[in-house]
Amino acid sequence: MTGEARLAPPVTVKCLVWDLDDTLWQGVLLEDEQVVLPDPIRAVITGLDARGILQSVCSRNDHEPAWDRLRALGVAEYFVAPQIGWGRKSDAVRRIADQLGFALGTIAFIDDQPAERAEVAYHLPQVRCYDAGLATTLLDRPEFTPTSVTVDARRRRQMYQAGQRRADEQARFTGPAEDFLRSLDLAMHIRRADAATLSRVEELTLRTSQMNATGVHYPDRTLRTLMADPRYEVLVTTLTDRFGPHGAVGVLVLEKHPEVWHLRLLATSCRVVSFGTGTVLLTWLVDQAARAGVHLIADFRPNDRNRMMEVAYRFAGFDEERCACRDRIAVDADRAVQRLHLMARRQPAPSTFHLTAPDLAGPASVGAG
């Protein structure tokens, strides 16, 4: 490993970029078309994939025969944004990072040639570079060991690949944007959080900024306490379409009082903003409150990144109107938190989503769409 790699901060690697010849497989493809993939390397590939670490390829080879060999070896599906050609490897690694939307400091590169590692390290000093001889040790290294592996992390590659197919089709689509959304067969499922989804809920409260109403991080212990309290609803939203799952894309923390529901947190993933996910989730909640005959109070802490969330609240009808229902809610010590009010009214079902959700106004489950 280069000096740059040793000095890099212990940030979890999001994508490992493999060289092929004498690194991923044994031999040089131009000299032997039957290069083989050692079982220990195969185990590293599948192990990293299971941890939610994406993998790509950067190799000096002709693309078609190299990709055909990866298919024959049964591992082509594990690699996203491959760069197989004859240009500089630093340029290829940069293209991979750009295509994935990852910071260079979250990218790692492994190659058997010291000159190739040095070239990447010189032009991209943030990228961690590893000698091919260290390949079988990667699963034991802390930078390749996330602190937690969520359900979504285990299928991160499949979600990325589905996203690529979705983007390709959208680029070819010539009709109105709403027609494209209808063509996706979007299905939103809102459910109460449980132990299996808890880590993803915590992750959403921590990482989501543009579509986070308060910016408050809810750690695991706090979420478990709220889930055990009958006054609270901790809800997680998942989304799928005909291309595959988007995974968990939203979280909602609601405190229920007899005459008013207090929306403590609403956060949705930025990657599904264009689908209108936040609006659909908020509209569903307003309809639920109307059915229960209660008002809504929503916490909002404005910052320089969550303007879109404020627009969503205002568009839904939330304002600063004084109402007796505010007296049912304890005063927040944080003066930066605004308490937005809404007298809830029934809302129409979404036109571009099939929605399945619990009935917060009663014991049954409802489906709409």
N, C-alpha and C positions, 0 to 999 in steps of 0.2 A: 504494500500500500504506500502511496506517495506521502510526502511530508504534509501536503495540503489536506489529505484525508485524515491523517492523525490529529491535525490541529482543528478540524472541523467541529463545530458544536454538536452535541449528541442529539440532533434532530432526527426523528424517525424517517427513514427513507420511504418515499412514496412510490418511486419507480426505479427499478434496476435495469440498466441497459447492458445487454450481453453482446460481446463479440462472438463470432461463431467458430471460425477455424482455430483448433487447438485450445478452445476456451469452453464453449458450450458442448461442442462435439469433439471427438478425437480425430485428428487428421485435418487435411486441407482439401476442400471440396474440388478445387480445380485439378488436384492430383489423384483424388479417389472419390468417385461418385457415391460410394457406399460408406461414407463416414458414419461412425456409430456414436450413440448417446449413452454415456455410462450411467448405470442405475443411480449412483449417488448424486449425479447432477440432475437427473430426472426428479429425485426426491426433493432437491432444493427448489426446483421450479414449482412443483406442486405445493411444497410447504409455504413458499412465499405467497403464492396465489391464495392459499387458505387464510393467510394473515391479512389479506386485503392490500398487499403490495403489488402494484402493477409491474409488468415486465415488458421490455421492448428489445429490439435487435438493432445493432449498428455494425455493419460488416462490409468489408471490401470484397464484394462478389457481384455477379450478375443476379438480379433480383429473382427471376423466374426459377432457375435451377436451385437456388438457395431456399426459396420458399417452398418449392416442391419437396425438397429433402426434409424440411421441418414438418411438412404434412405427413410424409412417409414415416417419420419418427414419432408421429402422434402428439406433437407439442405445438404446432403452429397456432392453435386456438389460444394459447396462453400469452401471446405477444401482441401488443397494441402499438399502433403508430410506427411500424417497422421502417428502418432506413437502411436499405441494402443497395450499395452502389460504390462509386469510386472517388467520391469527394473526401474532403477532410472530415475526420470523425468528430471534431469539435463542432463543426457546422451541423452534422447529423444529430448530435446530442442536443444541441440548442433547438433544432426543429422539433424533436420529440417533446422537450419541455414546453415549448410554445403550443404545440398541438394539444397536449394534455392540460395546459393551463397551470403547470406546476412551477414553483420557484426553483431556480437551479440548485439551491441548497438542499432540496429534497430529492435530488437525482443522484444515483450512484452509477458508476461505469466499471465494467470488468473486462480485462483484455490480457492476453498472454504476452503482448509485445510492449516492452518498456517505452519505446519511442512513441507508440500510440497513446499510452497513458500520459506520457509527458506532454504530448501535443494538446490533449484534452485539458490537462491540469493547467497548462500555460494560458490557454484562451478562456477557460471556464474554471477559475480557481475555486468557485463554490462547490463544484461537483466533486464528490468523493470517488477516488479511483482505487481499484483493487487489482492485484495480480491474480491471474487465473488460478494459480496454485492455492488461493484462499477460498475458492468457490464453495467447497464442501463445508466450510466453517461459517458461512453467512448466517445460517439459521440460529447459531449460537451467539451472534453478536447483538449487543443492545440496540444498535441503530436499525436492525432488521426485526426487532421484537416490540411491537406496539404494546402499550400498557393495557389495552383492552381490545378485543376483536368483536365488533358488533355483528349483528345479522347482516347489515348492509355491507360491512367491510368484507365479509366472506364472499359476497357476490359482486364486489366492486368492478371486477373485469367485465362480467356479463353486463352490468349496468352501463359501463363505458361503451362497450361494443353496440348495445342497443341504442345508445345515444348517437353514435356515429351513423347508424342506419336511419335513425329518425331525422337527423340533420340533412343527410343526403336526400331523403325523400322531400323534405321541406324545401330544399333548394330547387327541386324539380317541379314543385307544386305551383300552379299558376293562378289559382282562384283566391278568393278572400281568405284572410287569416282565420276567421271563425269557421269557415268550411274545412280548413286544414285541421283545426282542433277537433271538429266533429269526426273527421276521418280517422283520428287516432284511437277512437273507442276508449277514451280516458275513463278510468274507474278510480274513484277516491273512496278509501275506507277509513273512517274515523273510529277508533276504538280506545277503550280505557287502557292505559299503560299497565304493563305487567313486568315481571322480572326479566323476561326475554327481551323486552324493548327498552328497558330502563337506561342502559348505557347509551343507546342512540338518542334518547330524549335528552340526557345530560349533554351529549355532544352537540345537539342542535342549539341548546340554550347557550353554549359556550362559543360556538363558531359562527352562528348566524348573526350578522350585524345590520345589513341593509333592510331586512324584513324582520327585525326584532323590536318589539314595541318598547321595551325597557332596558335591554342590554344586561339584565340580571342573569348571572349564572346560577343555576339550581344544581348543586352537587347531589351525588347519589343519596347521601344520608337524608338531605332535605326532601328529595322526591319521595323516598320511602315513607317518611313521616306524613307527608301530604296524602299519599295514596292510602294510608291507613286511617285517615281522618274522614268521617262521613260527610263533613261539610265541603270537602274539596273534590273536584274532578281533575285528574291529570290525564289528558287525552293526547294520543299520538295519531298522526295522519300519514297514511301510506298511499302511494299512487302507482298505478300500472297503466300501460296502454298496449296496443297490439304488437309493439316491438319488444316489450319486456317491462321489468319493474324499474321504477325510479327509486324505490325504497322508501324510508321514512322521510317525509318532506315537511312536516309541520308538528308543532307542539302547542298545547293550550293548557293553561293552569287557571282554573275557575273556582272561586269561593262562593258558595251558594248561601244566601240569606233568604228569609221568607218573602221579602218584598223586592229584593234586588240581588242580581248576580254580579259578582265582582271579578272582572277579567284581569287577573294578576299578570298574565303573560300570554302573548301571542307571537309566535315566531315561525316563519316558514323559510324553507331553503331558497336561496337566491337563484338556483339553477332551474327552478320551475316557475319563476315570476311570470314569464311570458305566457304561461298557460292560464294565468288568473287564479292560481291555487289559493292565495291569501284571501282574495275576494270571495271565492266560493266557501271557504272555511268560515269567514266572518259572517256571510249571509246566512249560512246554516245556523250559526249560534244565535243570531238575531231572531230567526224564526223560532228556534227552540224557546228563547226567552218570551217571545210573544205568546206561544202556546202555554207556557207556564204562568203567564200573567204577571211577569216581573219586569222591572227596569234593568238596564245594564249600565254598569260603571266600568270603564276601561282605563287601566294605568298606561300612561305614555310618558316616557322620558326622552325628549328630543335631543338629538345630537347631529353631528355633521354627516352621518351616513344613513339614518333611518327615515329620511324625508318621505320615501315611498310608503312607509307604514302609516305615517300621519295622513297622507293623501287617502289611503284606504279607509281609515277611520272616518275622516271627514266625508268622504263619498258615501259611506254607509249611514251618515246622519248624526254621528257623535258630535257633541258640542259642549260648551262650558255652562250650560243652563243650570241654574240653581234648582235643586229638588230636595224634598224631605228625605228621599231615599239615601242621600249622601250621609245622613246622620247615622245610618245603620252600619257604616263602615268606619273603622278606626282611622284616625289621622295618620298619614305617612310622615315619618320623621324626615324623609328626603324631600326637601322643598323643590327639587328639580322635577319630581314626578307630578304630571298633570293628571287630573281625574276627569275623564271625558264621559259625558252622560248621554244616554239614548233611551227614549220611550219606545220600546220594541213593538214592531208591527209585523204581521205575517209577510213572509217573503216567498217569491216563486221558486220552484225547483231549478237547478242549473240547467242550461240548455246544451252545454258542451261536455258535461260530466255525467257519469252514472255514480250516484252517491249512496253509500251504505254507512249508517251511523247509529249510535245508540240514541234512545229517546230520553233526553235529560229531564223532560217534563213528566215522565211516567216510567213504568217498569219495562215496557216492551222495547224491541229494536225496530227501527224503521228503515225503509229503503226508499230512495227517491231518484228519479232520473227518467 
